[in-house]
Amino acid sequence: MILGIGVDILHVPRIVKLTSRSGLKPFARRILSIKEHEEFYQRFPKRTEPDNSGTLQDRELLYLGSRWCIKEAVYKALFPVGKLQWKQVTVEKDNGNLDLLDRGKVVLERLYESITVGKPVLSIDNASSYGISRSHVSLSHDGEYIIAMVVLEKDN
């Protein structure tokens, strides 16, 4: 049975505007979970020169924007059953080593694989307390837009 459906679309320049005052790193600290924050600093330790795949800042914005968009869609799918904080939702990559039942989290599979290497998954802290038994996530981006859709299911 469907618990909720959430969709979010993000115009990437919005993230540029939000980060223009304090920078990407403080914004990352505000919206990323501990695991995401660690991955962010591993992937983007410091600015480098632009390369063929675009500037490092563009990739940082895509990383942060994708997570923002997914988390907004999860929030919308769960409301009004529950209200989540940014850091309660984590986007991870599954290299076959994830404990999918770790600490009461439910794992959400994501269909789009361009953001991380390995199979991307989402986890929500204390998902079972919200009645979530299964979930589905789709993420796409084109140009300056990112869109995420989340379907949360509960047992009958």
C-alpha positions as CSV (number, residue, x, y, z in Angstrom):
1,M,0.0,0.0,0.0
2,I,1.3,3.4,-0.9
3,L,2.1,5.6,2.1
4,G,3.1,8.7,0.0
5,I,4.5,10.1,-3.2
6,G,6.8,13.0,-3.3
7,V,8.3,14.9,-6.2
8,D,10.7,17.8,-6.2
9,I,12.3,19.8,-9.0
10,L,15.3,22.0,-8.4
11,H,16.6,24.8,-10.5
12,V,20.4,24.5,-9.8
13,P,20.9,28.3,-9.8
14,R,18.9,28.3,-6.6
15,I,21.7,26.3,-4.9
16,V,24.2,28.8,-6.4
17,K,22.2,31.6,-4.8
18,L,21.9,29.8,-1.4
19,T,25.6,29.1,-1.3
20,S,26.8,32.5,-2.6
21,R,27.0,34.1,0.9
22,S,28.6,31.4,3.0
23,G,29.9,28.9,0.4
24,L,29.4,25.3,-0.6
25,K,31.0,23.7,2.5
26,P,28.7,25.4,5.1
27,F,25.7,24.6,3.0
28,A,26.9,20.9,2.8
29,R,27.2,20.8,6.6
30,R,23.6,22.0,6.9
31,I,21.9,19.5,4.6
32,L,24.1,16.4,4.5
33,S,24.0,13.5,7.0
34,I,27.2,12.5,8.7
35,K,27.9,9.8,6.0
36,E,27.1,12.1,3.2
37,H,29.3,14.8,4.7
38,E,32.3,12.4,4.9
39,E,31.8,11.3,1.3
40,F,31.5,15.0,0.2
41,Y,34.8,15.9,1.7
42,Q,36.4,12.7,0.3
43,R,35.2,13.5,-3.2
44,F,35.7,17.3,-3.1
45,P,38.6,18.0,-0.6
46,K,39.6,21.3,-2.2
47,R,39.1,23.3,-5.3
48,T,41.1,22.4,-8.4
49,E,41.4,23.7,-11.9
50,P,38.6,23.0,-14.3
51,D,38.9,19.8,-16.4
52,N,37.1,18.2,-19.3
53,S,34.1,17.1,-17.2
54,G,33.3,20.6,-16.0
55,T,34.5,22.5,-13.0
56,L,34.8,20.9,-9.6
57,Q,32.3,23.4,-8.4
58,D,29.7,22.3,-11.0
59,R,30.1,18.7,-9.7
60,E,29.8,19.9,-6.1
61,L,26.6,21.7,-7.0
62,L,25.2,18.6,-8.7
63,Y,26.1,16.5,-5.7
64,L,24.5,18.9,-3.2
65,G,21.5,19.7,-5.5
66,S,20.7,16.0,-6.1
67,R,20.7,15.3,-2.4
68,W,18.6,18.4,-1.7
69,C,16.1,17.3,-4.3
70,I,15.8,13.7,-3.1
71,K,15.4,14.8,0.5
72,E,12.7,17.3,-0.4
73,A,10.9,14.5,-2.3
74,V,11.2,12.1,0.7
75,Y,9.9,14.8,3.0
76,K,6.9,15.4,0.7
77,A,6.2,11.7,0.4
78,L,6.1,11.2,4.2
79,F,4.2,14.4,5.2
80,P,1.9,14.5,7.2
81,V,2.7,11.1,8.6
82,G,6.1,12.4,9.8
83,K,8.4,15.4,9.4
84,L,12.0,14.6,8.7
85,Q,15.1,16.7,9.2
86,W,17.7,17.0,6.4
87,K,20.2,14.8,8.2
88,Q,17.8,11.9,8.7
89,V,17.9,11.0,5.0
90,T,21.2,9.6,3.6
91,V,22.1,8.9,0.0
92,E,24.8,6.1,0.0
93,K,26.4,4.0,-2.6
94,D,26.2,0.2,-2.3
95,N,29.5,-1.6,-3.2
96,G,28.0,-4.8,-1.9
97,N,29.1,-3.9,1.7
98,L,26.1,-2.0,3.0
99,D,24.2,-3.5,5.9
100,L,20.8,-2.8,4.5
101,L,19.0,-3.3,7.9
102,D,21.5,-1.1,9.7
103,R,20.1,0.7,12.8
104,G,16.4,0.6,11.9
105,K,16.8,2.3,8.6
106,V,14.9,1.3,5.5
107,V,16.9,1.3,2.2
108,L,15.5,3.0,-0.8
109,E,16.8,2.0,-4.2
110,R,17.5,4.8,-6.6
111,L,17.2,4.2,-10.4
112,Y,19.6,6.9,-11.6
113,E,23.3,6.1,-11.2
114,S,25.3,9.1,-12.4
115,I,25.9,10.7,-9.0
116,T,27.9,8.0,-7.3
117,V,29.8,4.9,-8.3
118,G,28.2,1.7,-7.3
119,K,24.5,1.1,-6.7
120,P,23.0,4.2,-5.0
121,V,20.7,3.7,-2.1
122,L,18.9,6.0,0.3
123,S,18.3,5.3,4.0
124,I,15.9,7.0,6.4
125,D,16.7,7.0,10.1
126,N,13.9,5.2,12.1
127,A,11.9,4.5,9.0
128,S,9.9,1.7,10.6
129,S,8.6,4.2,13.2
130,Y,6.9,6.0,10.2
131,G,5.5,2.8,8.9
132,I,7.8,2.7,5.8
133,S,8.4,-0.9,4.6
134,R,9.6,-0.3,1.0
135,S,10.4,2.7,-1.2
136,H,11.4,3.7,-4.7
137,V,13.4,6.7,-5.8
138,S,14.1,8.1,-9.2
139,L,16.5,11.0,-9.9
140,S,17.3,12.8,-13.1
141,H,19.0,16.0,-14.2
142,D,19.2,17.9,-17.4
143,G,20.9,21.2,-17.8
144,E,20.1,23.4,-14.8
145,Y,17.3,21.2,-13.5
146,I,17.2,18.2,-11.2
147,I,14.1,16.2,-10.4
148,A,13.5,13.5,-7.9
149,M,10.5,11.3,-7.3
150,V,10.0,9.1,-4.2
151,V,7.3,6.5,-3.5
152,L,7.0,5.2,0.0
153,E,5.1,2.0,0.8
154,K,3.8,0.5,4.0
155,D,2.5,-3.0,4.8
156,N,-1.2,-3.5,4.7
